Amino acid sequence: MKYLHTWIPAGLLLLAAVVCKEPTGPPVINSTSGDTVVSANDSATYACNAWDWGLGPIRFHWSCSHGKLAWDSVPSVKWYAPESSGPAVIRVVVTDEDQLAVSDSVDVLVTKVTTTLINFGGAIKAGHFREWQDSLRLGYALEGNFLVDTNLVSFLVLDDSNYWRWVNSQTYECLVARLFTRADTFDTVVPGTDVYHMVLDNSFGKLEKDFWLFVKTTTP
């Protein structure tokens, strides 16, 4: 009996091996790292360390439940936290060339941020007022307290349009109004993004008064 021997070039065998390559399983994520506590309006970087069984290329896709991402489709990503506090999740999906995928996530707690707007002591002459202004955003908490050494003073918080009505002796509405008192506290939520004016008013006073004023804002 004669046997027929067929010679197959090595290159064709290699090509056949590549074409017939079986999937080896989804990629493996070794770790996904990044800050788990981030202040509101701050940013953090998250990185995914992963590899594929077949040593082929892998793709990264990032997403987040809150805030926003600076870029995607790379092993590391920069995330910008939202203005509001609370939980957030940073997710990553890793896919290989066989379209097999694996995912991971990092749970993040976004914390509130408190900013001091005014911490000041000084004098107000009789018939005068002292004014500060700052841009405040919707939903921010505004709180503080004031103290006057003698007699009485008024403390007002007004948005920009109402402040100019007040200056021009027109009808106005206050976000905060503490009228003719020596000491008081205030606590409110900013109803809309605007420039707000904080006023210690000694317009009706007969004496110069020393005062201290403290005001802070806190993110939602």
MOUR-V95868 format. One record per pair of residues at least 24 apart in sequence whose ideal C-beta (glycine too) atoms are under 6 Angstrom apart, sorted by the first residue. I is the first residue (numbers start at 1). J is the second residue. If there is no record, write none. Layout:
# MOUR-V95868
I&J  I&J
This chain:
# MOUR-V95868
23&98  24&53  24&54  25&53  26&100  26&102  27&52  27&58  27&94  27&96  27&102  29&94  29&102  29&104  32&92  32&104  32&106  34&106  36&108  37&109  38&81  38&108  38&110  39&111  39&113  40&81  40&83  40&85  40&110  40&113  40&219  41&83  42&81  43&78  43&80  44&79  45&76  45&78  46&77  46&90  46&106  47&76  48&75  48&92  50&94  52&96  56&96  56&97  57&97  58&94  58&96  59&95  60&94  61&93  62&92  63&91  64&90  65&89  81&110  83&219  84&220  85&110  85&111  85&112  86&110  112&218  112&219  113&219  114&216  114&218  115&217  116&216  117&215  118&213  118&215  119&214  120&213  121&212  123&208  123&210  124&200  124&202  124&209  125&208  126&205  126&206  126&207  126&208  127&203  128&202  129&199  129&201  129&203  130&200  131&197  131&199  132&198  133&195  133&197  135&195  136&190  136&196  137&193  138&192  138&193  139&220  140&190  140&217  141&189  141&218  142&188  142&190  142&217  143&187  144&214  144&215  144&216  145&185  145&214  146&213  147&183  147&212  148&182  148&209  148&211  149&210  151&207  152&180  152&181  153&200  153&202  153&209  154&179  154&180  154&201  155&200  156&199  157&196  157&198  158&197  159&194  159&196  160&194  160&195  163&197
